[in-house]
Amino acid sequence: MTVPPVAPTVPDEMRDELTSLMQELLMKCHELSFEYSTLDCEQIQECPLAQKSKELFRTVKKLNELVKKFAQPPQTKSTYVS
């Protein structure tokens, strides 16, 4: 008989710090994306900084989608009572 692995518990203090840092990272990335998307530059496609910014935005987008996925409450069937 095999025992399923147990997920390690993260201390509340560390979880809170990680949450705070993630929020800060996401906010700064969003601010950067606003600047990037409103930049008037004819040669933005050739700019190494712009390309790295796009890579960062893609990664943060994936992270944001993952967070949303786990943050959603489980779907329950709603029943309508009249």
C-alpha positions as CSV (number, residue, x, y, z in Angstrom):
1,M,0.0,0.0,0.0
2,T,1.4,3.4,-1.0
3,V,0.8,6.5,1.0
4,P,0.2,9.7,-1.0
5,P,2.8,12.4,-0.5
6,V,1.9,15.1,2.0
7,A,2.2,18.7,0.9
8,P,4.5,20.7,3.1
9,T,2.9,23.4,5.2
10,V,4.2,26.9,4.8
11,P,4.4,29.0,8.0
12,D,1.9,31.8,8.1
13,E,4.6,34.5,8.3
14,M,6.4,33.1,5.2
15,R,3.1,32.8,3.3
16,D,2.2,36.4,4.1
17,E,5.6,37.6,3.0
18,L,5.4,35.6,-0.2
19,T,1.9,37.0,-0.9
20,S,3.1,40.5,-0.3
21,L,6.1,40.1,-2.6
22,M,3.9,38.5,-5.3
23,Q,1.4,41.4,-5.1
24,E,4.3,43.9,-5.4
25,L,5.8,42.1,-8.3
26,L,2.4,41.9,-10.1
27,M,1.8,45.6,-9.5
28,K,5.2,46.7,-10.8
29,C,4.8,44.5,-13.8
30,H,1.4,45.9,-14.6
31,E,2.8,49.4,-14.3
32,L,5.6,48.5,-16.7
33,S,3.1,46.9,-19.1
34,F,1.1,50.2,-19.2
35,E,4.3,52.1,-20.0
36,Y,5.2,49.6,-22.7
37,S,1.8,49.5,-24.3
38,T,1.6,53.3,-24.5
39,L,5.2,53.9,-25.7
40,D,5.4,55.8,-29.0
41,C,8.5,54.2,-30.5
42,E,8.9,53.2,-34.1
43,Q,11.7,50.7,-33.3
44,I,10.3,49.0,-30.3
45,Q,10.5,45.6,-31.9
46,E,14.3,45.9,-32.1
47,C,14.7,47.1,-28.5
48,P,16.2,44.3,-26.2
49,L,14.5,45.9,-23.2
50,A,11.1,45.8,-24.9
51,Q,11.6,42.1,-25.8
52,K,12.6,41.2,-22.3
53,S,9.6,43.1,-21.0
54,K,7.3,41.1,-23.2
55,E,8.8,37.9,-21.9
56,L,8.2,39.1,-18.4
57,F,4.6,40.0,-19.2
58,R,3.9,36.6,-20.7
59,T,5.3,34.9,-17.5
60,V,3.3,37.1,-15.2
61,K,0.2,36.5,-17.3
62,K,0.6,32.7,-16.8
63,L,1.2,33.3,-13.1
64,N,-1.9,35.5,-12.8
65,E,-4.0,32.8,-14.6
66,L,-2.7,30.2,-12.3
67,V,-3.5,32.3,-9.2
68,K,-7.0,32.9,-10.5
69,K,-7.5,29.2,-11.1
70,F,-6.7,28.3,-7.5
71,A,-8.5,31.3,-6.1
72,Q,-11.8,30.4,-7.6
73,P,-14.2,28.7,-5.2
74,P,-15.3,25.3,-6.2
75,Q,-18.2,25.2,-8.6
76,T,-21.4,24.2,-6.8
77,K,-24.7,23.4,-8.4
78,S,-27.2,26.1,-7.6
79,T,-30.7,25.3,-7.0
80,Y,-33.5,27.7,-7.6
81,V,-36.2,27.7,-5.0
82,S,-39.3,29.7,-5.6
